[in-house]
């Protein structure tokens, strides 16, 4: 993992030691330590604890960093798959120079719901928190009323376990209409 390796490399540099010395002191080869520092190898729990002990770090710090990096990489790969599918579906026909980096999370979620199938939509719940997805759905899709009514019924039932979707959807549309009238 690259970030964890960079952090360990920085610890070594700041300690004034060389990789060879640190590797010998914790009982591994310099080559293995180099692979970890360069992000070519993951840390085992045992090795993470040895390095943490050597540098007087809190227990679990390196392993937690590695796990967080794995999670971030996984989420980025899932998002890349969805983005590629959205481009293939021509979901961004009205956007100028859209990329995965300049597309807001809200637009990403909205387009996924509108253009992709249920298997792809399910990936959203691996990338974003459920409450955030529901908020975006309510604010960007439900408010479109009749235009996406059937889609919204399916989303309400399948993804958010809303037992009376018609009543729920009508309530959201009315609330939004009141807000718009108030702001006008």
Secondary structure by P-SEA (a helix, b strand, c coil): caaaaaaaaaaaaaacccaaaaaaaacccaaaaaaaaaccccccaaaaaaaaaaaccccaaaaaaaaaaaaaaaaaaaaaaaaaaaaaacccccccccccccccaaaaaaaaaccccaaaaaaccccccaaaaaaaaaaccccccccaaaaaaaaaccccccccaaaaaaaaaaaaaaaaaaac
